[in-house]
Amino acid sequence: MDTQLQDGFGRTVDYLRMSVTDRCDFRCVYCMAEDMTFLPRQQVLGLEELYRLASLFVGLGVKKIRLTGGEPLVRTGIVELCQRIAALPGLRELVMTSNGSQLVKLAKPLADAGVKRLNISLDSLDAGKFRGITRTGSLRQVLDGIEAARAAGFERIKLNAVVMKGRNFDEVLHLVDYAIAKQLDISFIEEMPLGEVGRSRGESYCSSEEVRKLIASRHALLDSAEHSGGPARYIRLKEHAGTRIGFISPNSHNFCSTCNRVRLTVEGRLLLCLGHENSIDLRALVRRYPLDDQPIIEAVQQALQRKPLRHEFSGDGEVKILRFMNASGG
């Protein structure tokens, strides 16, 4: 078996993002519409199918797996799935992205199961604004979840904030202060044009450069060559070197030349690029070949030759892809 996945441009793919559910207990304005229709259960990969595909990709050289959603922690059996995937020989780290709502009860079990790092979404520190962005979320519940995660023993915790003008741009410095106080990393993310969400994204678009300038108005910044295996570019603060600040800039500064990842949706579609619809149906192959991995391996290797050189996102608010972010794997 080939132990390295390469695309047609010679980029090594060693990072798999796996969505374990399209369901979420929040309805964030940048991720989904207010009224969502979720997938029927039979269209969703089962836990054994998710584990099989994780094992297959690790066998092909994947070193990092990130479990996403929707909200991964609403999936029944998630802790046991984490434990099994984390134990796969050859996997360097299992990490997860969460909205934080379930962490009070699940942070310690996840850390004990082998989840190394955790990304937690936190777009506002104002309870009213937080409710407005998430539509259903409780800020207090998430802040308590962050405290539970800090006590659970993860190697690192990072906050994620999608920055939007008119909603939370004025909170960027407050979020930086919070990250410093809690000794956490934080990444600021440009909103991605995925799915029709009932408003113009162009009006609220905020570039990473604008966020960086705002932070620099209060803090001395140090450029950093660090990376966490994903798309973020990092800086450090001169006076608070323990906190890393990342920028994920799919619109203004695409990270395609070094792309090392593919995404598996919860319905088993392997997305070769977040910004394109080209994909292959691994669910059909998994169910057609329950005892034979070779046809699946060959399909993955062939598909990677069609992985696009880059996406075509821009900040004008035009929707390029009709699927919602929760359907793409968070």
C-alpha positions in Angstrom: 0.0 0.0 0.0 1.2 3.5 -0.9 1.9 5.3 2.4 1.7 8.8 1.0 -1.2 10.6 -0.7 -0.2 13.2 -3.3 -2.4 15.3 -5.5 -1.7 16.2 -9.2 0.3 19.3 -8.2 2.7 17.3 -6.0 1.2 18.5 -2.7 1.2 15.8 0.1 -2.2 15.3 1.7 -1.7 14.2 5.4 -4.6 16.0 7.1 -8.2 14.7 7.0 -11.2 16.7 8.4 -14.0 14.3 9.1 -17.6 15.5 9.8 -19.3 13.2 12.2 -22.7 14.9 12.0 -24.5 17.7 10.1 -26.6 18.5 13.2 -25.8 21.3 15.6 -27.5 22.8 18.7 -26.6 26.3 17.3 -27.7 28.0 14.1 -24.7 30.4 13.5 -25.5 33.1 10.9 -22.3 32.4 8.9 -22.8 28.6 8.9 -26.4 27.8 8.2 -29.9 29.1 7.6 -32.3 29.7 10.5 -34.5 26.8 9.4 -32.4 23.8 8.4 -33.3 20.4 7.1 -30.9 17.8 8.2 -29.9 14.5 6.5 -32.0 11.4 7.1 -30.1 8.9 9.3 -29.6 6.4 6.5 -27.6 8.9 4.5 -25.2 9.6 7.4 -22.1 7.5 7.8 -22.3 5.1 10.8 -19.7 5.1 13.5 -18.1 1.9 12.1 -17.9 3.5 8.7 -16.3 6.6 10.1 -13.8 4.5 11.9 -13.0 2.4 8.8 -12.4 5.4 6.7 -10.2 7.0 9.4 -8.2 3.8 9.6 -7.9 3.7 5.8 -6.6 7.3 5.5 -4.1 6.8 8.3 -2.9 3.7 6.4 -2.4 6.0 3.4 -0.2 8.4 5.4 -2.6 10.8 7.0 -1.0 12.1 10.2 -3.7 14.4 11.6 -7.5 14.0 11.8 -9.9 16.7 12.9 -13.4 15.7 13.9 -16.0 18.4 13.0 -19.7 18.8 12.3 -22.2 20.4 12.6 -21.3 20.0 16.3 -19.4 16.8 16.7 -20.4 16.4 20.4 -24.1 16.0 19.7 -23.2 12.7 17.9 -24.0 9.7 20.1 -20.9 7.6 20.7 -18.5 10.3 19.9 -16.2 9.7 22.8 -15.8 6.0 22.0 -15.1 6.9 18.3 -12.4 9.3 19.4 -10.8 6.7 21.6 -10.6 4.2 18.6 -9.3 6.7 16.1 -6.7 8.2 18.5 -5.3 4.7 19.0 -4.7 4.1 15.2 -0.9 3.3 14.6 0.7 6.1 12.6 -1.7 8.9 13.6 0.2 11.8 15.0 -2.8 13.6 16.5 -6.6 13.6 16.8 -8.1 17.0 17.2 -11.6 18.5 17.3 -13.5 21.7 16.5 -16.5 22.3 18.8 -19.0 25.1 19.6 -18.3 24.4 23.3 -21.9 23.8 24.3 -21.3 20.2 25.5 -17.8 20.6 27.0 -18.8 20.9 30.6 -19.7 17.2 30.6 -17.5 15.9 27.7 -14.1 17.8 27.9 -12.5 15.4 30.3 -13.7 12.3 28.6 -12.5 13.6 25.3 -9.0 14.4 26.6 -8.9 11.0 28.3 -9.9 9.4 24.9 -6.9 10.8 23.2 -8.1 14.1 21.6 -4.9 16.2 21.7 -6.1 19.7 20.8 -9.4 21.5 20.8 -10.7 24.4 18.8 -13.7 26.2 20.4 -15.8 28.7 18.5 -16.3 32.0 20.4 -17.5 34.9 18.3 -18.6 37.3 21.0 -18.2 37.9 24.8 -21.5 39.8 24.9 -24.4 37.5 25.7 -26.8 39.4 23.5 -24.5 39.5 20.5 -23.6 35.9 21.1 -27.2 34.9 21.0 -27.7 37.0 17.8 -24.8 35.3 16.0 -25.6 31.7 17.2 -29.4 32.3 17.2 -29.8 29.6 19.9 -26.6 29.6 21.9 -25.9 30.4 25.5 -22.6 32.4 26.1 -22.5 31.2 29.8 -22.7 27.6 28.7 -19.8 28.0 26.3 -17.6 30.0 28.7 -18.2 27.2 31.3 -17.2 24.7 28.6 -14.0 26.6 27.9 -13.1 26.4 31.7 -13.9 22.7 31.7 -11.6 22.2 28.6 -8.8 24.2 30.3 -9.0 21.8 33.3 -9.2 18.7 31.2 -5.6 18.4 30.1 -5.6 19.1 26.4 -2.2 19.9 24.9 -3.5 23.1 23.5 -6.8 25.0 23.2 -7.6 27.5 20.5 -10.5 29.9 20.2 -12.0 30.5 16.7 -13.8 33.8 15.9 -15.4 34.6 12.6 -15.2 38.3 12.3 -18.1 40.3 10.7 -18.6 44.0 10.5 -21.7 45.2 12.2 -21.7 42.1 14.5 -18.5 41.5 16.3 -15.6 43.5 14.7 -15.8 45.9 17.7 -15.1 42.9 20.0 -11.7 41.8 18.4 -9.6 43.5 21.2 -11.9 42.1 23.9 -11.5 38.6 22.5 -7.7 39.0 22.4 -7.8 40.2 26.0 -9.9 37.1 27.0 -7.4 34.8 25.2 -4.5 36.4 27.0 -6.2 36.2 30.4 -7.1 32.5 29.9 -3.7 31.7 28.3 -5.3 30.4 25.1 -4.6 30.8 21.4 -7.1 32.5 19.2 -7.7 32.6 15.4 -9.7 35.2 13.5 -11.4 33.9 10.4 -12.8 35.6 7.3 -16.3 34.5 6.6 -16.5 31.9 3.8 -19.1 32.2 1.0 -20.8 28.9 1.6 -24.6 28.5 1.4 -27.4 31.0 1.1 -27.8 32.4 4.6 -30.4 35.1 3.9 -28.1 38.2 3.8 -25.3 39.7 1.8 -22.0 38.6 3.1 -20.2 41.4 1.3 -21.7 44.0 3.7 -20.2 42.3 6.7 -17.0 41.1 5.2 -13.9 41.9 7.2 -10.4 41.0 6.0 -7.7 39.6 8.2 -5.6 42.6 7.5 -8.2 44.9 9.0 -8.3 42.7 12.1 -4.5 42.6 12.3 -4.3 46.4 12.1 -6.8 46.7 14.9 -4.8 44.4 17.2 -1.6 46.3 16.3 -3.2 49.5 17.5 -2.9 48.1 21.1 -0.3 45.4 21.0 3.2 45.1 19.5 3.1 42.2 17.1 5.8 39.6 16.3 5.6 37.6 13.1 5.9 33.9 13.6 6.7 31.0 11.3 4.8 28.6 13.5 2.0 26.5 12.1 -0.4 23.9 13.5 -0.8 21.8 10.4 -3.7 23.8 9.1 -4.3 27.1 7.2 -3.7 29.6 9.9 -0.9 32.2 9.8 0.3 33.1 13.3 1.7 36.1 15.1 2.7 36.5 18.8 2.2 39.5 21.1 5.5 41.0 22.3 4.1 41.5 25.9 2.2 38.2 26.0 4.3 35.6 24.2 2.2 32.7 25.6 -0.8 33.6 23.3 -0.7 32.9 19.6 -3.0 34.8 17.3 -3.9 33.2 14.0 -5.5 34.5 10.8 -7.4 32.3 8.5 -7.9 34.2 5.3 -9.7 32.2 2.6 -10.8 35.3 0.7 -7.9 37.8 1.0 -4.9 35.5 1.3 -5.7 32.0 0.1 -3.6 29.2 1.5 -4.0 26.9 -1.5 -0.4 26.5 -2.5 0.4 24.6 0.7 -3.0 22.8 1.0 -2.5 19.5 2.7 -6.0 18.5 3.5 -9.2 16.9 2.3 -12.7 16.8 3.9 -15.0 13.9 4.5 -18.6 15.0 4.8 -21.0 13.1 7.1 -22.7 11.6 4.1 -19.4 10.2 2.9 -18.4 12.7 0.2 -14.7 13.3 0.0 -14.4 17.0 -0.8 -11.1 17.7 -2.6 -11.4 21.4 -2.0 -13.7 23.5 0.2 -14.3 25.9 -2.6 -15.3 23.5 -5.3 -18.0 20.9 -5.6 -15.8 18.1 -7.1 -15.9 15.1 -4.8 -16.2 11.3 -4.7 -18.9 9.2 -3.0 -17.0 7.1 -0.4 -20.2 6.1 1.3 -21.3 4.1 -1.8 -17.9 2.4 -2.0 -17.8 1.6 1.7 -21.2 0.0 1.5 -20.4 -1.8 -1.8 -17.1 -3.2 -0.5 -17.6 -4.0 3.2 -14.6 -6.3 3.3 -12.3 -4.9 0.7 -10.5 -1.6 1.1 -8.6 -1.7 -2.2 -11.3 -0.2 -4.4 -11.7 2.6 -1.9 -8.0 3.3 -1.8 -7.7 3.3 -5.6 -10.7 5.7 -5.8 -9.1 8.1 -3.3 -5.7 8.1 -5.0 -7.3 8.7 -8.4 -9.6 11.5 -7.1 -6.6 13.3 -5.6 -5.2 13.8 -9.1 -8.3 16.1 -9.7 -7.8 18.2 -6.5 -7.9 21.8 -7.8 -4.9 24.1 -7.6 -6.9 26.7 -5.7 -10.4 27.9 -4.7 -11.9 31.2 -6.0 -13.3 32.8 -2.9 -13.5 36.6 -2.7 -14.9 39.1 -0.2 -17.7 40.4 -2.4 -20.4 38.3 -0.7 -21.2 36.2 -3.8 -22.0 32.6 -2.9 -19.7 30.3 -4.8 -20.9 27.1 -3.2 -24.5 26.3 -2.3 -23.8 23.7 0.4 -23.7 25.1 3.9 -20.6 25.0 6.1 -22.2 22.4 8.5 -22.5 20.1 5.5 -18.9 20.6 4.6 -17.3 19.7 7.9 -17.0 22.8 10.0 
